[in-house]
């Protein structure tokens, strides 16, 4: 909460309105109203009636903080807390990736979205409770535990971990997609960024999705197979993911028929697109002759 703010002070107002939570807007204090609110004039927001006039508003004292000092940053690390300048205000997020030398992906936990920004539109997120002396950095050791993952017991999943998401959507049941954990939400769900799936709105951007904890499992270790036997449990790589099936036949030395019980179909695959199907109970187990 802001303290000892006077008329004329430069401040930032952190909105609590739906759709604007986690955003800060530059303003000037016009006057204070008792100990609980201030009248402020925004620097970059205008009135709906006359867009040549700055917006004036009465806001609660706990929505106002002193203007943070300007801090220049030459770069950021994964999970650094930042503010991204967008729509006339600063929005609180965390660095979730990097593109090139001066563009960063920012994940906004409140809205479950990830957006790419140039370095010039980012600043370190500062806390007035620390007199703006420290940058708050979310712990990369934020952990969550889930009871099951597609039928398998699961270990700790950390932010930044490589995982596979096993879909429960109709038409995709029994398929696994590689992803990276961006954030977790208690013990119930994770925000993930897929490696091979893209956004419908912009196919140059990876798909970001919030999935339930029981749909996520650690990335299995790479295991090469020189051959399979009849009825071995396998995963077949198709349509950007791994699909669970069973060896139902062999065509030659390196081509196998795979039967997908969920869909009642059999497809021929080269050995290079198959891997042993494994489940985890803390220890990866290969499913043989299921």
N, C-alpha and C positions, 0 to 999 in steps of 0.2 A: 504494500500500500504506500502511496506517495505521502511524503510529509513535508511540511513547511514550504508549500508551493505558494508563490505570490503572483499577483497580477503582472502580466508581461513575461512570465517564465515560459521558456520553450519546453514542451512536453510531448509525449507520445500517448495516445489513447488506445488501449487494447480492447477491441470490441468483444462483446459477449452476445451479439446478435447471431441468430442462426444463419449459418453460411459465411460468417465473418469471424468466428472464434479462432483465436490464434493469429490475428492480424493487428498491426500497430500503425497508427496514422499520426503524422506530425501535426501539432496544433500549438496555439498560444493561449495561455490562461487569461481570460478577460476579467474574471473575478471569482472569488470563492463564496460558496453559499453554505454557511455554517461549517461543520466539520465533516460533512458527509458527501458533498458534491461541489463541482466546479462548472462554471460556464467557460467553454472553450471555443476558439475560432480555428477551424481546420485550414491547413496550408494548401492541400491538394484536393479537397472535397468541396463541391459547390452545392448550392441550393437547387432543388428541383424546379422551383418557380422561376429563378433567374440564375442561369449558369455563369453569369459574370460576377456573381456574389459568392464569397466563401461561406461554407456552411457553419452556422453557429449552433451549439448544442449544449445542453446541460447533462453532465455525465457523473456517475458515482465516483467517489474518491478512489475506490479500489480498482477503477479502470484507467487511472492516470498514473504515469510514472515520469520522472525527469527525463529529458532528452539524453540518450546514451552518448558517450564520447565517440567521435569518429575513429574507427580502428581499421586500418588498411590491412588486407590479407593478400599474400602472394600465392596462396594455395590452401587447400583443405585436405584433411585425411578422412578416411571412411568413418562414418558415424559422428563426425563433428556436428554440433548443433549450430545452425545458421539461420539467418533471416534472409528471405528472397524477396526482392522488390517486384511487385506485381499489382496491377489494378490500383495504383496510387498509394499502396501501403506495403509494409514489411510483414511477411508471413513466416511463422516459425516452422522449421523443418529440420531434417537431418540429412547429411550427405550420404547417399546410397550408391554412388558410382561416379565414374569420371569418363569423359569423352575428350580425347585430344589433350592439349596442355592447359586449356583455360575454360573448359565447359564441364559442369558438374550436374549429376542427377540429384535432385532433392526429393526426399520422401516426406509427405505431410501426413503424419500419423492420424490427425483428426479426421481427415477426409479419405485416407487410404489410397492416395494417388501419388505418382512420381512424375516430376517435370524436369526438363533439362534447362539449365540457366548458364549464361556466361558468367565468368568470375566477377565482372563489373557490376552485376546485379545481386551479388551476395555480400553479406557481412557476417562476422561472428555474432552468435546470439549471446547477449550479455544479460546478467541478472542484477537488478537494482538492489536485491537483498544482500548482494556481496559488494555493494558500492561500485558496481560495474567493474570490479577488479579482476574477476575471473570469467573465463568463457565456460559455459556449461557444456559438457560433452557427455552424451548418453553412453552408458557403459556398454562395451561390446560383449560383456559377459552376462547380459540380461538373458535369463534362462527360463525355460518352461518344460514341464514334464507332461506327457500324455500317456494314457493307459493303453491305447492301442493304435496301430497304424495299419489299416487294411487287414486286420486280423493278426497283426504282429505286435508284440510288446516293444516299446521303444525307449531309447535312452534320451539323455538331454539333447535338446536342439538349441543351438546358439545363433544369435543374430549374425548373419554373414555365412552361415553353414551352407554347403552344397547339399541339396536334398532332391528327392523325387516325390512328385505329387501324384497319388493314385486317384484317378477321377472316379466319381460316383454318378456322373451325369449319364443320362440315357444315351446309349450309342457309344459311350467311351468307358464303360465299366471294364476293369481289368487292364487299363492302360496306365503307364507311368511316364511322367514328363519331368525332365531335368529343370531345376530352378534354384534360386538363391533366396534364403530367408532375409527379408528386409527388416521385419519387426515382428514381435509377438504380442498377443493380447491375452494376458493371463495364461490360463491353461487350456483355453478353448480354441484358439485360432491363430493363424500366422498370415502376415502379408508376404507374398513371394513374388519374385520377378523371374519369369520363365526364360530359359535360354534359347529355345527354338520356336516358341509361340509368340506371335506379334499382335498388337492392338488392331482391332477392326477399324478404328478411326484413323490410325496412322501406322501403316505397315512397316515404317522404318523404326518404330518404337517397340520394345519388348512388352509383352502383356504383363500387367500387374494385376494380382488377384488376391483376395482374402479367402483363405481356405480353412476348413476345420482341422483341428490338430490330428484327428484320426485319419486324415487323408495325406499326411506328410510322414515320410520316413527318411532316415539318413541315406546319403548316396552310397550304394553298394560298391565295394571294391571291384576294380576291373579284373575279370577272370577270363582268360582265353581258353577256348575249347577246341580240340582238334577233331572231335567227332561226338556224336550223340547216339544213344541207344533208343530203341522203341519204347515209347511211353515216358521218356524223360520229360520233366517239366522245364520249359524254356520260355524266354522272352524274345519276341521277334520285333525288330525295329521297323516301324512302318508309320507313315503320316506323322513324323516328328516325335514319336514316342515309342515306348516298349510295351508290347501287348503280350499278356500271359496266355500260353498255350501248352500243348503236349505234342511231342514227336509222334507222328502217326504213320510215317513211312520214309523211305529214302529213294531218291532217284538215281544218284550217282555218288561219287566220293565226297562231294562238297555241296550237295543240294538235298534239303530235307522238307518233307511235308509236315506242316504244323496244323493241328486241329484246335480250333478255338471253341471250347465248350459253351461259353456264354452266348455265342452267336451261331453255333452249329455249322461253321464253315471250315474248310481245309484249304490252305494256301501253301504254295511252294516257295521256299526261301533259300538263298545261298548261305553257306556256313558263316560268312562274314557278317550277316545281319542277325545272327542268333547268339544268345548268351544263356548260360544256365539260370533258371529261375531260382531266386533265393528269398528267404524270409528271415526276419531278424527278431530275436528275442534277447537282444543284447549281444548275441553272437550270430553272425550270418550263417545260415544253413541252406545248403543246396538241396532242392527238392528233386529227388531221383525217383523215376518210375511211379509217378502219381496216378 
